Each structure stands twice: as C-alpha cells, then as structure tokens.
Amino acid sequence: MPRVRIGPAPPDREALDAEIARLRDLDIGGLRSRWHAVWGRPAPLHLPRHPLFRILAYRLQADHWGDLDAESKRLLDRSESPEQAGQSAVARSRQSTELRPGTVLGREWNGQMHRVAVLDKGFVWNGTTYPSLSKVALAITGTRWNGPRFFGLRDNPRKGSSAS
C-alpha cells in the first residue's frame, strides 16, 4: 500500500484574527517585547508603534499562510526605497501633463513675447525645432531653465511656504 503524506491542517483564520487583535491592543513596550520574542533581538528604537504592529502582524500572517515567493522577494529587493518611489511617482505625474501637437505656448522674456509650437516630437521656436522645452528656454534666455517651469506648466513653489 503506498504511503500517503498528509500535510499540516489549514491555518485557523479565527485564531489568526484573534492573535492580530491581541497585537493591536499592546502598547509600544508590549510590541517591542513581542518583537524580541519573534526575532530574538530588540526592536529598532526608531520604529514607532504602528510600524512595529504592522511588521509583527505581517509576520504572523506569513507564518500562517506562507511568505512571499522567491521571485516576489527579488522584485521587492530590486525596487526603490519608499522615498525614491514617491519622488518617481511625482516625476511621472509631472511628465503626464501632455501637450497636444498644435498647442502654442507663450512667454514674455525681457520685454519680448516668445511663442513655441508643440509638435508630435518636439517644439518649434523661431523656425528651429528643439527636442525639449528646456532646450527652447536655453535658446531664449542663454541660461539653463526647467522648460515646463519656464513656460508656466509647473507651479513655482514659494520659499518659506508651508503645505499645512
């Protein structure tokens, strides 16, 4: 008769939910103590209560349901830090301001009005095609500018202003 291997019983969802609820009720000292029990070392001192709770809750779920597969871990290891990811998202949102071909941008510089036409692949100013608005701004001013800001397509944050 062939041997049949029986795997472990499926995790009990209610028990997992109860354990996470117990974590939620712990103060920061209790979370730090639980951290030490799980990882065998003190919790990082810079972590406030909420991240400690989330990391411990994730560990409980990973122990019950299984952790990420190796491919997902490699993908996350190659990804940017949260700060870099946020900056990239802001940069992408700024780039997503699309200018339709045929749009004409205007900017007064040193008392003279400059008009730039938007093409499919570039910008035309004074009969010359440029690959970017920054190159047009350089041609107009003789100095390096952020082209979208020069033409008023981006906000110019004021120094000393707060976002609160």
GROMACS elastic network, one bead per residue, 0.5 to 0.9 nm:
[ bonds ]
;  ai    aj funct       b0    kb
    6     9     6  0.85888   500
    7    10     6  0.85803   500
    8    11     6  0.84325   500
    9    12     6  0.85340   500
   10    13     6  0.88646   500
   10    64     6  0.85358   500
   10    65     6  0.86010   500
   11    14     6  0.89408   500
   11    15     6  0.81963   500
   11    16     6  0.78859   500
   11    64     6  0.58580   500
   11    65     6  0.70784   500
   12    15     6  0.53995   500
   12    16     6  0.64178   500
   12    17     6  0.88039   500
   12    64     6  0.83496   500
   13    16     6  0.51211   500
   13    17     6  0.61625   500
   13    18     6  0.86037   500
   13    64     6  0.88276   500
   14    17     6  0.50478   500
   14    18     6  0.60972   500
   14    19     6  0.85945   500
   15    18     6  0.50625   500
   15    19     6  0.61818   500
   15    20     6  0.86910   500
   16    19     6  0.51224   500
   16    20     6  0.62740   500
   16    21     6  0.85899   500
   16    60     6  0.74446   500
   16    61     6  0.73000   500
   16    64     6  0.76023   500
   17    20     6  0.51725   500
   17    21     6  0.61376   500
   17    22     6  0.86795   500
   18    22     6  0.62359   500
   18    23     6  0.87182   500
   19    22     6  0.50500   500
   19    23     6  0.63855   500
   19    24     6  0.87410   500
   19    57     6  0.85496   500
   19    60     6  0.81756   500
   20    24     6  0.62495   500
   20    25     6  0.88335   500
   20    53     6  0.87504   500
   20    56     6  0.85331   500
   20    57     6  0.59174   500
   20    60     6  0.77080   500
   20    61     6  0.88282   500
   21    25     6  0.65140   500
   22    25     6  0.52276   500
   22    26     6  0.66974   500
   23    26     6  0.53201   500
   23    27     6  0.86041   500
   23    30     6  0.83451   500
   23    31     6  0.70903   500
   23    34     6  0.86279   500
   23    53     6  0.66514   500
   23    56     6  0.79335   500
   23    57     6  0.74363   500
   24    27     6  0.81525   500
   24    31     6  0.89135   500
   24    53     6  0.68002   500
   24    57     6  0.88540   500
   26    29     6  0.76106   500
   26    30     6  0.52333   500
   26    31     6  0.60172   500
   26    53     6  0.86660   500
   27    30     6  0.52728   500
   27    31     6  0.62874   500
   27    32     6  0.86964   500
   27    49     6  0.74369   500
   28    31     6  0.50227   500
   28    32     6  0.60977   500
   28    33     6  0.85431   500
   28    48     6  0.75262   500
   28    49     6  0.52483   500
   28    50     6  0.87083   500
   28    52     6  0.80184   500
   28    53     6  0.86674   500
   29    32     6  0.51073   500
   29    33     6  0.61794   500
   29    34     6  0.86325   500
   29    49     6  0.88461   500
   30    33     6  0.50219   500
   30    34     6  0.61531   500
   30    35     6  0.85460   500
   31    34     6  0.50035   500
   31    35     6  0.60485   500
   31    36     6  0.86227   500
   31    43     6  0.85759   500
   31    49     6  0.73949   500
   31    52     6  0.65538   500
   31    53     6  0.67002   500
   31    56     6  0.81011   500
   32    36     6  0.62861   500
   32    37     6  0.87155   500
   32    42     6  0.68853   500
   32    43     6  0.55480   500
   32    44     6  0.86307   500
   32    49     6  0.87055   500
   32    52     6  0.75195   500
   33    36     6  0.51533   500
   33    37     6  0.63803   500
   33    38     6  0.88079   500
   33    42     6  0.77222   500
   33    43     6  0.80582   500
   34    38     6  0.62044   500
   34    39     6  0.86466   500
   34    43     6  0.89526   500
   34    56     6  0.80774   500
   35    38     6  0.51471   500
   35    39     6  0.60118   500
   35    40     6  0.75762   500
   35    41     6  0.74547   500
   35    42     6  0.67876   500
   35    43     6  0.58432   500
   35    52     6  0.78234   500
   35    56     6  0.69699   500
   36    39     6  0.54303   500
   36    43     6  0.64037   500
   37    40     6  0.54855   500
   37    41     6  0.76365   500
   37    42     6  0.87423   500
   38    41     6  0.82124   500
   38    56     6  0.83467   500
   38    59     6  0.87651   500
   39    42     6  0.79559   500
   39    43     6  0.85613   500
   42    45     6  0.81973   500
   43    46     6  0.86267   500
   43    47     6  0.76410   500
   43    52     6  0.79999   500
   44    47     6  0.57913   500
   45    48     6  0.78663   500
   47    50     6  0.81010   500
   47    51     6  0.63437   500
   47    52     6  0.64150   500
   48    51     6  0.60915   500
   48    52     6  0.65034   500
   48    53     6  0.89366   500
   49    52     6  0.52038   500
   49    53     6  0.61793   500
   49    54     6  0.87297   500
   50    53     6  0.51384   500
   50    54     6  0.62215   500
   50    55     6  0.86727   500
   51    55     6  0.60123   500
   51    56     6  0.84384   500
   52    55     6  0.53234   500
   52    56     6  0.61660   500
   52    57     6  0.85313   500
   53    56     6  0.52455   500
   53    57     6  0.60115   500
   53    58     6  0.85295   500
   54    57     6  0.50674   500
   54    58     6  0.60639   500
   54    59     6  0.85646   500
   55    58     6  0.50975   500
   55    59     6  0.62050   500
   55    60     6  0.87283   500
   56    59     6  0.50220   500
   56    60     6  0.62816   500
   56    61     6  0.87148   500
   57    60     6  0.51092   500
   57    61     6  0.62832   500
   57    62     6  0.85822   500
   58    61     6  0.50993   500
   58    62     6  0.59967   500
   58    63     6  0.84801   500
   59    62     6  0.50078   500
   59    63     6  0.60339   500
   59    64     6  0.85628   500
   59    67     6  0.82830   500
   60    63     6  0.51512   500
   60    64     6  0.62568   500
   60    65     6  0.85629   500
   61    64     6  0.50688   500
   61    65     6  0.57452   500
   61    66     6  0.73083   500
   61    67     6  0.80109   500
   62    65     6  0.52597   500
   62    68     6  0.77830   500
   63    66     6  0.56105   500
   63    67     6  0.69017   500
   64    67     6  0.86376   500
   66    69     6  0.85561   500
   68    71     6  0.80950   500
   68    72     6  0.60784   500
   68    73     6  0.63420   500
   69    72     6  0.54836   500
   69    73     6  0.64109   500
   69    74     6  0.88623   500
   70    73     6  0.51019   500
   70    74     6  0.62258   500
   70    75     6  0.86788   500
   71    74     6  0.51405   500
   71    75     6  0.62544   500
   71    76     6  0.87414   500
   72    75     6  0.50288   500
   72    76     6  0.62479   500
   72    77     6  0.85715   500
   73    76     6  0.51404   500
   73    77     6  0.60829   500
   73    78     6  0.86806   500
   74    78     6  0.62611   500
   74    79     6  0.86796   500
   75    78     6  0.52534   500
   75    79     6  0.63087   500
   76    79     6  0.50144   500
   76    80     6  0.81304   500
   77    80     6  0.81128   500
   79    82     6  0.89329   500
   79    85     6  0.82287   500
   80    83     6  0.78393   500
   80    84     6  0.56934   500
   80    85     6  0.56204   500
   81    84     6  0.51850   500
   81    85     6  0.60495   500
   81    86     6  0.85689   500
   82    86     6  0.61113   500
   82    87     6  0.86346   500
   83    86     6  0.51496   500
   83    87     6  0.62925   500
   83    88     6  0.86337   500
   84    87     6  0.50446   500
   84    88     6  0.60446   500
   84    89     6  0.85277   500
   85    88     6  0.50516   500
   85    89     6  0.61474   500
   85    90     6  0.86921   500
   86    89     6  0.50812   500
   86    90     6  0.63176   500
   86    91     6  0.86542   500
   87    90     6  0.51261   500
   87    91     6  0.61770   500
   87    92     6  0.86266   500
   88    92     6  0.60730   500
   88    93     6  0.85392   500
   89    92     6  0.50906   500
   89    93     6  0.61537   500
   89    94     6  0.86321   500
   90    93     6  0.51057   500
   90    94     6  0.62578   500
   90    95     6  0.86870   500
   91    94     6  0.51280   500
   91    95     6  0.62687   500
   91    96     6  0.86638   500
   92    95     6  0.50004   500
   92    96     6  0.61094   500
   93    96     6  0.50145   500
   93    97     6  0.71454   500
   94    97     6  0.58999   500
   94   154     6  0.78608   500
   95    98     6  0.72783   500
   97   153     6  0.83289   500
   99   102     6  0.85361   500
   99   103     6  0.67224   500
   99   118     6  0.69397   500
   99   119     6  0.88034   500
  100   103     6  0.57898   500
  100   118     6  0.68014   500
  100   119     6  0.76528   500
  100   120     6  0.77110   500
  101   104     6  0.86538   500
  101   117     6  0.76759   500
  101   120     6  0.54072   500
  101   121     6  0.85994   500
  101   123     6  0.89932   500
  102   117     6  0.61305   500
  102   118     6  0.53658   500
  102   119     6  0.62836   500
  102   120     6  0.85607   500
  103   116     6  0.82847   500
  103   117     6  0.58422   500
  103   118     6  0.52869   500
  103   119     6  0.80649   500
  104   115     6  0.64300   500
  104   116     6  0.54763   500
  104   118     6  0.62154   500
  105   114     6  0.81776   500
  105   115     6  0.55647   500
  105   116     6  0.50619   500
  105   117     6  0.63956   500
  105   118     6  0.77425   500
  105   151     6  0.69286   500
  106   113     6  0.68437   500
  106   114     6  0.55729   500
  106   116     6  0.63379   500
  106   117     6  0.89365   500
  106   151     6  0.69133   500
  107   112     6  0.83322   500
  107   113     6  0.57798   500
  107   114     6  0.52535   500
  107   115     6  0.65960   500
  107   116     6  0.85486   500
  107   150     6  0.78617   500
  107   151     6  0.59790   500
  107   152     6  0.81805   500
  108   111     6  0.61319   500
  108   112     6  0.53884   500
  108   114     6  0.58883   500
  108   115     6  0.86710   500
  109   112     6  0.53462   500
  109   113     6  0.63389   500
  109   114     6  0.71483   500
  109   140     6  0.79001   500
  109   141     6  0.77332   500
  110   113     6  0.83941   500
  110   141     6  0.88883   500
  114   125     6  0.78210   500
  114   126     6  0.85813   500
  114   140     6  0.80577   500
  115   124     6  0.86377   500
  115   125     6  0.66000   500
  115   126     6  0.82037   500
  116   123     6  0.64473   500
  116   124     6  0.55681   500
  116   126     6  0.80047   500
  116   133     6  0.87234   500
  116   136     6  0.81340   500
  117   122     6  0.87335   500
  117   123     6  0.56279   500
  117   124     6  0.51362   500
  117   125     6  0.67597   500
  118   121     6  0.81413   500
  118   122     6  0.64200   500
  118   124     6  0.66335   500
  119   122     6  0.51699   500
  119   123     6  0.54532   500
  119   124     6  0.72595   500
  119   129     6  0.88202   500
  120   123     6  0.82790   500
  121   130     6  0.88506   500
  121   131     6  0.69667   500
  121   132     6  0.88759   500
  122   129     6  0.64970   500
  122   130     6  0.55790   500
  122   132     6  0.59389   500
  122   133     6  0.80483   500
  123   128     6  0.81851   500
  123   129     6  0.54624   500
  123   130     6  0.51524   500
  123   131     6  0.63446   500
  123   132     6  0.65220   500
  123   133     6  0.68513   500
  123   136     6  0.76492   500
  124   127     6  0.60964   500
  124   128     6  0.54296   500
  124   130     6  0.61781   500
  124   131     6  0.89407   500
  124   136     6  0.81698   500
  125   128     6  0.54678   500
  125   129     6  0.65768   500
  125   130     6  0.76980   500
  125   136     6  0.69678   500
  125   140     6  0.89895   500
  126   129     6  0.84711   500
  129   136     6  0.86711   500
  130   133     6  0.73501   500
  130   134     6  0.88317   500
  130   135     6  0.62290   500
  130   136     6  0.62789   500
  131   134     6  0.85327   500
  131   135     6  0.69684   500
  131   136     6  0.83655   500
  132   135     6  0.53657   500
  132   136     6  0.66725   500
  132   137     6  0.88719   500
  132   147     6  0.73074   500
  133   137     6  0.61466   500
  133   138     6  0.85460   500
  133   145     6  0.89315   500
  133   146     6  0.77122   500
  133   148     6  0.63020   500
  133   150     6  0.83731   500
  133   151     6  0.80765   500
  134   137     6  0.50135   500
  134   138     6  0.61573   500
  134   139     6  0.86272   500
  134   144     6  0.72535   500
  134   145     6  0.58423   500
  134   146     6  0.53247   500
  134   148     6  0.71422   500
  134   149     6  0.89120   500
  134   150     6  0.80145   500
  135   139     6  0.62048   500
  135   140     6  0.86754   500
  135   144     6  0.80456   500
  135   145     6  0.82477   500
  135   146     6  0.89099   500
  135   147     6  0.71920   500
  136   139     6  0.50432   500
  136   140     6  0.62168   500
  136   141     6  0.86402   500
  136   147     6  0.71657   500
  137   140     6  0.50793   500
  137   141     6  0.59886   500
  137   142     6  0.77699   500
  137   143     6  0.76885   500
  137   144     6  0.71616   500
  137   145     6  0.60193   500
  137   146     6  0.76202   500
  137   147     6  0.56716   500
  137   150     6  0.67507   500
  137   151     6  0.81964   500
  138   141     6  0.53241   500
  138   142     6  0.50107   500
  138   143     6  0.51583   500
  138   144     6  0.52007   500
  138   145     6  0.63334   500
  138   146     6  0.89687   500
  138   147     6  0.82507   500
  139   142     6  0.55890   500
  139   143     6  0.78359   500
  139   144     6  0.88891   500
  140   143     6  0.82453   500
  141   144     6  0.78353   500
  141   145     6  0.83739   500
  144   147     6  0.86619   500
  145   148     6  0.86814   500
  145   149     6  0.77421   500
  145   150     6  0.65150   500
  146   149     6  0.54096   500
  146   150     6  0.60384   500
  146   151     6  0.87840   500
  147   151     6  0.62824   500
  147   152     6  0.86148   500
  147   153     6  0.84879   500
  148   151     6  0.52881   500
  148   152     6  0.62068   500
  148   154     6  0.59845   500
  149   153     6  0.55046   500
  149   155     6  0.69426   500
  149   156     6  0.69908   500
  150   153     6  0.76079   500
  150   154     6  0.82802   500
  151   154     6  0.80661   500
  152   155     6  0.70422   500
  152   156     6  0.82377   500
  157   160     6  0.89303   500
  157   161     6  0.75673   500
  158   161     6  0.56786   500
  158   162     6  0.88821   500
  159   162     6  0.86842   500
